[in-house]
Amino acid sequence: MRRSRARTRGLRALARVLLATAGPRLLLGTALAVLTVLAGIALLGLSGWFITAAGLAGLTAGAAAFNVFVPSAGIRLLALVRTASRYGERVWTHDAALAALAALRERLFVGWARPEAARRLHRRPARLLLRLTADIDALESIVLRIAVPLAAAIGAAALAAVLVGALDARLGLVLGAWLTLVGLGVTARTARRAQPLALRRAVAIERLREQAIDLSAGQTELVMAGRLQAHCEALRATDARLARADLALQDLETRTGAAFSIAGSVTLSAVLLAAAALVERGRLDAPAAALALLVTLAAMEPFAALRRGAIEAGRGALAARRLAPALIEDVPRATTAPEAGLACSLTGVRALHEGAQSHALRDLHLRVALGERIAVIGASGAGKSTLLSLIAGELSPIAGSVRTLPAAWLTQRTELFQDSLADNLRLADVDADDERLAQVLRAAGLTDDVARFARGLDTPLGEGGLGLSGGQARRLSLARLLLRPARLWLLDEPTEGLDEATARDVLARLREQAQGRTLLIATHLAREARLADRLLVLERGRLRADLRRGTPGFDEALAALRGPRGP
């Protein structure tokens, strides 16, 4: 029930984003699409009436009195309206769809900014990629291949009913009802049958991407484990499942097209017989019968265009359901300021990672004063990174409260992206100019390195900072940290993996730039813990010791850490 309510809220959020971003343009595009269809039906009907009436007039003495100018002008006007409205419909509906998709991507990122959302997606990168690309693009079909064509089809049925009804009321009512019933019925049936096929296809695509990424990134490990051949076989089997799903969807589309063709032929034949009977009874003349026949023929075309939309409806509905939870308009959790004089405080906090059986932190009470420098130490899995995640707002506690100033977090992993060096820095401050960037690069010790790059700040980096050494990448992360105006710094093993000389330089620069700031460092290295004046010892998620510099316990804990202690 809770999942259903969340899905409903997400779908409402999706509709709000669409309407707020592109509502007027979408309505205008839809109106133009309807106008295009109506003009096409009227054009075909009027042309048929004109040709038939002119032919009959030529066979009788009334040829001289037949007015060719008014219907000719009407045909030209309808042709111009149809051409202009179709162009306008293409422009406005596609513009509306693209604007809506851009807004949805932005809203999706905001949704992923909630605690743990990004962490869950990061565990399955293929799923993340699918949400950003295929799922968002699938929503385009809801607008361009379902909503707009559906409105045009309903408009076509209504106009056909009015035009034919003007000739014979009963025939018009029956025709309008039949077109609507058959057109929407076939479309709905196809959409319902396409949903499980779309689900199988989506699962196969997602699995295929996961397996392809695993093959590309872990080929060496697969070879060493003797699993390369088995992985390739699994990938081929997934590809075969995807091919079967595609074939099933193509078969459904073909059968839907055949159903529309049969329905169109039956409808046209029925109208032809009805019009012939009315002509025989003298209730219709031949030009009017031709008009009714051609209007019916034209009115079936918009419903046939729904065939592809019905197939895409399954994919679009699946994408909407999968994206909906991230689109719920809950803003990311705002931090609650601590008491005066504190940088952060935790009271009775318990934390549990998704899928874990035991708590990562238990009954934690902690007060960190402004300006303090604290190192959090303990064995792997003791809860050091979890503590930083709580303070950073990336993890929500299951009990207790966290009150903290806004924090800047230097994670264990150096997060750099395939972009220019300057744009990687501007993730921390989008308004920073080149002078400000040069300032933080100088503070991080990267000025000489950047000066040697041919393109300087515009130097492109590969994924994960490819093109930089480990030390350069960590210094770049430090420079980005300096761009943040936060008074609380969270440092998670800031020099892990660096050689001793580089690590000492990075730590010296951290010490220099951290003046006036509060530091909370998660570490198991003595060189990093030496920055601190207070040690917190975590063991299995519990705070076992709180040690101050100058006490024997502090020196003993520092001496037990890995690496040289130094002076």
C-alpha positions in Angstrom: 0.0 0.0 0.0 2.8 2.4 0.9 4.6 1.6 -2.4 1.3 2.2 -4.3 0.8 5.6 -2.6 4.4 6.6 -3.4 3.9 5.6 -7.0 0.7 7.6 -7.2 2.5 10.6 -5.8 5.4 10.1 -8.2 3.0 10.0 -11.2 1.3 13.2 -10.0 4.8 14.8 -9.7 5.5 13.6 -13.3 2.3 15.2 -14.5 3.1 18.4 -12.6 6.5 18.7 -14.2 5.1 18.1 -17.7 2.4 20.7 -17.3 4.4 23.3 -15.4 7.3 23.1 -17.9 5.5 22.7 -21.2 1.8 22.8 -20.5 0.8 25.8 -22.8 3.1 24.7 -25.6 1.8 21.1 -25.3 -1.8 22.3 -25.4 -1.1 24.5 -28.4 0.7 21.7 -30.2 -2.2 19.3 -29.5 -4.7 21.9 -30.8 -2.6 22.2 -34.0 -2.5 18.4 -34.3 -6.3 18.2 -34.1 -6.6 21.1 -36.5 -4.3 19.3 -39.0 -6.4 16.2 -38.9 -9.7 18.1 -39.1 -8.4 20.1 -42.1 -7.2 16.9 -43.8 -10.6 15.2 -43.3 -12.4 18.3 -44.6 -10.0 18.7 -47.5 -10.6 15.1 -48.6 -14.3 15.2 -48.2 -14.7 18.6 -49.9 -12.5 17.5 -52.8 -14.5 14.3 -53.3 -17.7 16.2 -53.2 -16.4 18.8 -55.6 -15.1 16.3 -58.1 -18.3 14.3 -58.0 -20.5 17.3 -58.2 -18.5 18.9 -61.1 -18.6 15.6 -63.0 -22.3 15.3 -62.6 -22.8 18.9 -63.6 -20.8 18.4 -66.7 -23.2 15.6 -67.7 -26.2 17.8 -67.3 -27.4 21.2 -68.5 -26.4 22.7 -65.1 -22.7 22.9 -65.9 -22.8 26.6 -66.7 -24.6 27.4 -63.5 -22.2 25.3 -61.3 -20.1 27.5 -59.0 -16.5 26.1 -59.1 -14.9 29.1 -57.3 -16.2 28.7 -53.8 -15.3 25.0 -53.4 -12.0 25.6 -55.2 -11.2 28.4 -52.7 -12.2 26.1 -49.8 -9.9 23.4 -51.0 -7.0 25.8 -51.3 -7.7 27.2 -47.9 -7.9 23.8 -46.2 -4.7 22.7 -47.9 -2.9 25.8 -46.6 -4.3 25.3 -43.1 -3.3 21.7 -43.1 0.2 22.5 -44.2 0.7 25.3 -41.7 -0.9 23.5 -38.8 1.2 20.4 -39.4 4.4 22.4 -39.4 3.3 24.3 -36.2 2.3 21.0 -34.5 5.7 19.5 -35.2 7.5 22.6 -33.8 5.4 23.1 -30.7 4.9 19.4 -29.7 8.6 18.6 -30.1 9.7 21.7 -28.4 7.3 21.0 -25.5 8.5 17.4 -25.3 12.2 18.3 -25.2 11.6 21.0 -22.6 9.6 18.6 -20.4 12.3 15.9 -20.7 15.0 18.4 -19.7 13.0 19.4 -16.7 12.4 15.8 -15.8 16.2 15.1 -15.9 16.7 18.0 -13.6 14.0 16.9 -11.3 15.4 13.4 -11.3 18.8 14.6 -10.2 17.1 16.5 -7.3 15.4 13.3 -6.4 18.7 11.5 -6.3 20.0 14.2 -4.0 17.9 12.7 -1.2 19.8 10.6 1.4 21.0 7.2 0.1 19.2 7.6 -3.3 22.5 8.1 -5.2 24.2 5.4 -3.1 21.6 2.9 -4.1 21.8 3.8 -7.8 25.6 3.8 -7.7 25.6 0.1 -6.8 24.0 -0.6 -10.2 25.5 1.8 -12.7 23.7 0.2 -15.7 20.3 1.0 -14.0 21.4 4.6 -13.4 22.4 4.9 -17.1 19.1 3.4 -18.1 17.1 5.9 -16.0 18.9 8.8 -17.4 18.7 7.8 -21.1 16.2 5.1 -22.1 13.6 5.7 -19.4 13.5 9.5 -19.8 13.4 9.1 -23.6 10.6 6.6 -23.3 8.5 9.3 -21.7 8.7 11.3 -25.0 6.4 8.7 -26.6 3.7 9.4 -24.0 3.5 13.0 -25.4 4.3 12.6 -29.1 2.9 9.1 -29.8 0.0 8.8 -27.4 -1.4 12.0 -25.9 -1.2 14.1 -29.1 -2.3 11.4 -31.6 -5.1 10.3 -29.2 -6.5 13.9 -29.1 -6.3 14.1 -32.9 -8.0 10.7 -33.3 -10.9 11.7 -31.0 -11.2 15.0 -32.9 -11.3 13.1 -36.2 -14.1 10.8 -34.9 -16.1 13.8 -33.7 -15.7 15.7 -37.1 -16.7 12.6 -39.0 -19.8 12.2 -36.9 -20.7 15.9 -37.4 -20.1 15.9 -41.2 -21.8 12.6 -41.9 -24.5 13.4 -39.3 -25.3 16.6 -41.3 -26.2 14.3 -44.2 -27.9 11.6 -42.0 -28.1 11.9 -38.2 -28.3 8.2 -37.5 -25.4 7.3 -39.8 -23.3 10.1 -38.2 -23.9 8.9 -34.7 -23.2 5.3 -35.5 -20.0 6.2 -37.4 -18.7 8.4 -34.6 -19.4 5.8 -31.9 -17.9 3.0 -34.1 -14.7 4.9 -34.8 -14.2 5.7 -31.2 -15.1 2.3 -29.9 -12.9 0.4 -32.4 -10.1 2.8 -32.5 -9.7 3.2 -28.7 -10.5 -0.5 -28.1 -7.8 -1.8 -30.4 -5.3 0.8 -29.0 -6.1 -0.1 -25.4 -5.9 -3.9 -26.1 -2.5 -3.4 -27.8 -1.2 -1.3 -25.0 -2.3 -3.8 -22.4 -0.6 -6.7 -24.3 2.6 -4.6 -24.9 3.2 -3.9 -21.2 4.6 -7.4 -20.2 6.6 -7.5 -23.4 8.0 -4.0 -22.7 8.9 -5.1 -19.1 10.8 -8.2 -20.5 12.6 -6.0 -23.0 13.5 -3.4 -20.4 14.9 -6.1 -18.0 16.8 -7.7 -20.8 18.3 -4.3 -21.9 19.3 -3.5 -18.3 20.8 -6.9 -17.8 22.7 -6.7 -21.1 24.2 -3.4 -20.2 25.3 -4.7 -16.8 26.9 -7.7 -18.3 28.6 -5.6 -21.0 30.0 -3.2 -18.4 31.2 -6.1 -16.3 32.9 -7.7 -19.3 34.5 -4.4 -20.2 35.6 -3.4 -16.8 36.4 -6.8 -15.3 37.8 -8.8 -18.2 41.1 -9.4 -16.5 39.4 -10.7 -13.3 37.1 -12.9 -15.4 40.1 -14.4 -17.2 41.9 -15.0 -13.9 38.8 -16.7 -12.4 38.2 -18.8 -15.5 34.8 -17.2 -15.9 35.2 -15.3 -19.2 33.6 -17.9 -21.4 30.7 -18.4 -19.0 30.2 -14.6 -18.8 30.2 -14.4 -22.6 27.6 -17.2 -22.8 25.4 -15.4 -20.3 25.7 -12.2 -22.3 24.7 -14.1 -25.5 21.7 -15.6 -23.7 20.6 -12.2 -22.5 20.9 -10.8 -26.0 18.8 -13.7 -27.3 16.1 -12.8 -24.7 16.2 -9.2 -25.9 15.8 -10.3 -29.5 12.8 -12.5 -28.6 11.2 -9.5 -26.8 11.8 -7.3 -29.8 10.3 -9.9 -32.2 7.2 -10.3 -29.9 6.7 -6.5 -30.0 7.1 -6.4 -33.7 4.6 -9.2 -34.1 2.2 -7.4 -31.9 2.6 -4.2 -33.9 2.0 -6.1 -37.2 -1.2 -7.7 -35.8 -2.4 -4.3 -34.5 -1.8 -2.8 -38.0 -3.8 -5.7 -39.5 -6.6 -5.1 -37.0 -6.8 -1.4 -37.9 -6.7 -2.3 -41.6 -9.6 -4.8 -41.2 -11.6 -2.3 -39.1 -11.0 0.4 -41.7 -12.1 -1.8 -44.6 -15.2 -2.9 -42.6 -16.1 0.7 -41.7 -15.6 1.9 -45.3 -17.7 -0.9 -46.7 -20.5 -0.3 -44.2 -20.6 3.4 -45.0 -20.5 2.7 -48.7 -23.5 0.3 -48.4 -25.4 2.8 -46.1 -24.7 5.7 -48.5 -25.8 3.6 -51.5 -29.1 2.8 -49.7 -29.6 6.5 -48.8 -29.0 7.5 -52.4 -31.4 4.8 -53.7 -34.1 6.2 -51.3 -33.4 9.7 -52.5 -32.2 11.0 -49.1 -28.7 11.7 -50.5 -27.3 12.7 -53.8 -24.1 11.3 -55.3 -21.7 14.2 -54.2 -22.9 13.9 -50.6 -22.4 10.1 -50.7 -18.8 10.7 -52.0 -18.2 13.2 -49.2 -19.4 10.7 -46.5 -17.3 7.9 -48.0 -14.1 10.0 -48.2 -14.6 11.5 -44.7 -14.9 8.0 -43.3 -11.7 7.0 -45.1 -9.8 10.0 -43.8 -11.2 9.6 -40.2 -9.6 6.1 -39.9 -6.1 7.4 -40.6 -5.5 9.0 -37.2 -6.6 5.9 -35.3 -4.2 3.8 -37.4 -1.4 6.2 -36.4 -2.0 5.2 -32.7 -0.6 1.7 -33.5 3.0 2.7 -32.7 1.9 4.7 -29.7 0.1 1.7 -28.3 3.3 -0.3 -28.6 5.3 2.5 -26.9 2.7 2.9 -24.2 4.0 -0.2 -22.4 7.5 1.2 -22.4 6.4 4.7 -21.4 4.2 3.4 -18.5 7.1 1.3 -17.2 9.5 4.2 -17.4 7.0 6.4 -15.6 6.6 3.9 -12.8 10.3 3.5 -12.4 11.1 7.2 -12.4 8.1 8.2 -10.4 9.6 7.6 -6.9 12.5 9.9 -7.7 10.2 12.6 -8.9 8.3 13.0 -5.7 8.7 16.6 -4.8 10.3 16.1 -1.4 13.2 18.4 -1.2 16.5 17.0 0.0 16.7 17.0 3.8 17.8 20.4 5.1 20.4 20.3 7.9 19.3 21.5 11.3 21.7 23.9 12.9 23.4 22.8 16.1 23.5 24.8 19.3 25.7 27.9 19.4 29.4 27.1 19.5 29.0 23.7 18.0 29.8 22.5 14.5 27.6 19.3 14.9 25.9 17.2 17.5 24.6 13.7 17.4 22.1 12.4 20.0 21.2 8.8 20.5 22.0 8.0 16.8 21.5 4.6 15.3 22.3 3.9 11.7 21.6 0.9 9.4 22.7 0.5 5.8 20.2 -0.9 3.3 20.3 -4.7 3.2 22.5 -4.9 6.3 21.6 -7.2 9.3 23.4 -5.2 12.0 23.6 -1.6 12.9 26.5 0.4 11.5 26.3 2.8 14.5 24.6 2.3 17.9 23.5 4.8 20.4 26.0 7.4 19.4 26.3 10.7 21.3 28.7 13.3 20.0 29.3 17.0 20.3 31.9 18.7 18.1 32.8 22.3 19.0 33.6 24.9 16.3 37.3 24.8 15.4 38.0 21.3 16.8 40.1 18.9 14.8 38.9 15.3 15.4 40.2 12.0 14.0 37.8 9.1 14.0 39.7 5.8 14.2 38.9 2.2 14.3 39.1 -1.1 12.4 37.5 -1.4 8.9 33.7 -1.6 9.4 33.8 0.1 12.7 31.5 2.9 11.4 33.9 5.7 10.5 32.6 6.4 7.0 29.0 5.9 8.2 29.5 8.7 10.8 30.7 11.1 8.0 27.8 10.0 5.8 25.3 10.9 8.6 26.9 14.3 9.1 27.0 15.0 5.4 23.3 14.1 5.0 23.9 11.2 2.7 22.6 8.7 5.2 19.5 9.2 7.4 19.6 7.8 11.0 16.9 5.3 11.9 16.9 6.7 15.4 18.2 9.8 17.2 18.9 13.2 15.8 21.8 14.8 13.8 22.2 18.6 14.0 25.1 20.0 11.9 26.4 23.0 10.0 26.7 22.6 6.2 29.7 20.4 5.5 32.1 19.8 2.7 33.0 16.2 2.3 36.2 14.8 0.8 35.4 11.1 0.2 37.7 8.2 0.0 37.3 8.0 -3.7 38.4 10.8 -5.9 35.3 11.8 -7.8 36.4 13.4 -11.1 34.4 13.5 -14.3 35.0 13.4 -18.1 35.1 17.2 -18.4 37.5 20.0 -18.4 39.7 20.6 -15.3 38.0 23.9 -14.7 34.5 22.4 -14.9 35.5 19.7 -12.4 36.4 22.4 -10.0 33.3 24.4 -10.6 31.2 21.6 -9.3 31.9 23.2 -5.9 31.2 26.8 -7.1 29.6 27.4 -10.5 30.3 31.1 -10.3 34.0 30.8 -9.6 36.1 32.7 -12.2 39.5 31.7 -13.5 41.3 33.9 -10.9 39.5 32.1 -8.0 40.3 28.7 -9.6 44.0 29.7 -9.9 43.9 30.7 -6.2 42.7 27.3 -5.0 45.0 25.4 -7.4 47.9 27.3 -5.9 46.8 26.5 -2.4 46.5 22.8 -3.4 49.9 22.8 -5.0 48.8 22.2 -8.6 49.8 25.5 -10.2 53.0 24.1 -11.8 51.2 21.0 -13.0 48.4 23.0 -14.6 50.9 25.4 -16.2 52.6 22.4 -17.9 49.2 21.4 -19.5 48.9 22.8 -23.0 45.3 23.9 -22.5 45.7 24.9 -18.8 42.3 25.1 -17.0 40.6 23.9 -20.2 42.5 20.6 -20.2 40.0 17.8 -20.7 40.0 14.9 -18.2 38.9 11.4 -18.8 36.4 9.4 -16.8 37.5 9.3 -13.2 40.2 11.9 -13.8 42.0 9.9 -16.4 45.1 11.8 -17.5 46.1 12.8 -13.9 48.3 10.9 -11.5 46.9 9.8 -8.2 48.5 12.6 -6.4 47.3 15.2 -8.9 43.8 13.9 -8.7 43.8 14.1 -4.9 45.2 17.6 -5.0 42.4 18.6 -7.5 39.9 17.2 -5.1 41.5 19.3 -2.3 41.3 22.4 -4.6 37.6 21.7 -5.1 37.1 21.3 -1.4 38.7 24.8 -0.9 36.1 26.3 -3.2 33.3 25.4 -0.8 32.6 28.0 1.8 31.7 25.3 4.4 33.1 25.8 8.0 33.0 22.0 8.6 35.2 19.7 6.7 34.7 15.9 6.5 37.8 14.1 5.3 37.6 10.4 4.7 41.1 8.9 4.5 42.4 12.0 2.5 45.8 10.6 1.7 45.0 6.9 1.2 47.0 5.4 -1.7 49.5 8.3 -2.0 53.2 8.0 -1.5 54.7 9.3 1.7 56.1 12.5 0.2 52.9 13.5 -1.6 50.8 12.6 1.4 52.9 14.8 3.7 52.5 17.7 1.3 48.7 17.2 1.0 48.4 17.1 4.7 50.5 20.2 5.2 48.3 22.1 2.8 45.2 20.8 4.5 46.6 22.0 7.9 47.3 25.4 6.4 44.0 25.8 4.7 41.9 24.5 7.6 42.6 27.4 9.8 39.3 28.5 11.4 37.5 25.4 10.2 36.3 22.3 12.0 37.8 19.0 10.8 36.4 15.5 11.2 38.8 13.0 9.7 38.0 9.3 9.3 41.4 7.4 9.2 43.5 4.5 10.1 46.8 6.2 9.3 48.9 7.9 11.9 50.0 10.7 9.5 46.4 11.8 9.1 45.4 11.4 12.8 48.3 13.7 13.8 46.2 16.6 12.4 43.7 16.0 15.2 43.6 17.2 18.8 40.9 14.7 19.7 40.6 11.0 18.8 37.3 9.1 18.7 37.7 5.4 18.8 34.9 3.4 17.2 34.4 -0.3 17.6 31.6 -2.2 16.0 29.5 0.9 15.7 29.9 2.1 19.3 32.0 4.9 20.6 34.6 3.2 22.8 36.9 6.1 23.7 37.0 9.9 23.4 40.7 10.9 23.8 42.2 14.4 24.0 45.7 15.4 23.0 48.1 15.4 25.9 46.6 12.4 27.6 48.3 9.0 27.7 45.4 7.3 26.0 45.7 9.7 23.0 49.4 8.9 22.5 48.8 5.2 22.8 46.0 5.3 20.3 48.1 7.3 17.9 51.0 5.0 18.3 48.8 2.0 17.4 47.9 3.4 14.0 49.5 2.3 10.8 52.4 4.3 9.3 55.1 6.5 10.6 54.0 8.9 13.4 56.6 11.5 12.9 57.1 14.5 15.2 
